Amino acid sequence: MTKYKGECFCGSVHVEVTGEPAVMAICHCKLCRGWSAAPVTGAALWEPENFKVSKGEEFLSSYAKVQGHDRKWCNKCGGHVYVDHSTTYGKIDVYASILKDFEYKPSFHVNYESSILHIKDGLPKFKDFPEPLGGSGEMMDE
């Protein structure tokens, strides 16, 4: 099984994921935009059993503006590492950009209704979320 390794900006926190993510999507919600200070966030959601912090757990800090969405970062460098959605979506969202040799290939957009950067890439655009992820399943045009 494939294993990907990643680390925070300063290298104090290391994570590992095995296999492939259950979901890869581009999120446009206000919470993700606010947290990442970017117009979109690339979500790579893994099953909790396929994720582990392999080094530096003592340097992780956590903040949950919304219960069940615990954003984790390195308290030495401030580098974002992952979001623990295990009690809401049953997944761990590891920031794809920190994973070495990982090819991020999103298959759809979520929360497109909140978009401030419209992306014409031919991928499906969900108003909120697909039904299997607890959303309405309603689609939007590019």
Long-range contacts (C-beta under 8 A, 24 or more apart in sequence): 4-99, 4-100, 4-101, 4-102, 5-54, 5-99, 5-100, 6-81, 6-94, 6-95, 6-98, 6-99, 6-100, 6-102, 7-55, 7-98, 8-56, 8-59, 8-73, 8-74, 8-76, 8-77, 8-79, 8-80, 8-81, 8-98, 9-74, 9-77, 9-78, 9-79, 10-74, 10-76, 10-77, 10-79, 12-55, 12-56, 12-59, 12-74, 12-76, 12-77, 13-53, 13-55, 13-56, 13-57, 13-59, 13-60, 13-74, 13-79, 13-81, 14-53, 14-54, 14-55, 14-56, 15-51, 15-52, 15-53, 15-54, 15-81, 15-82, 15-94, 15-98, 16-51, 16-52, 16-54, 17-46, 17-50, 17-51, 17-94, 17-99, 18-50, 19-46, 19-47, 19-50, 21-45, 21-46, 21-94, 22-46, 22-47, 22-91, 23-91, 23-107, 23-133, 24-96, 24-104, 24-105, 24-106, 24-107, 25-106, 25-107, 25-108, 25-109, 25-110, 26-106, 26-108, 26-109, 26-110, 26-119, 26-123, 27-109, 27-110, 27-111, 28-109, 28-110, 28-111, 28-112, 28-113, 28-114, 28-115, 28-116, 28-117, 29-110, 29-111, 29-114, 30-114, 31-65, 31-66, 31-69, 32-111, 33-114, 33-116, 35-65, 35-71, 35-80, 36-80, 39-115, 39-116, 39-117, 40-115, 40-117, 40-119, 42-95, 42-96, 42-97, 42-104, 42-106, 43-93, 43-96, 43-106, 43-110, 44-93, 44-94, 44-95, 44-96, 44-99, 44-102, 44-104, 45-85, 45-89, 45-91, 45-92, 45-93, 46-91, 46-92, 46-93, 46-94, 47-90, 47-91, 47-92, 48-86, 48-90, 48-91, 48-92, 51-82, 51-92, 51-94, 89-133, 89-134, 110-135, 112-140, 113-140, 118-142
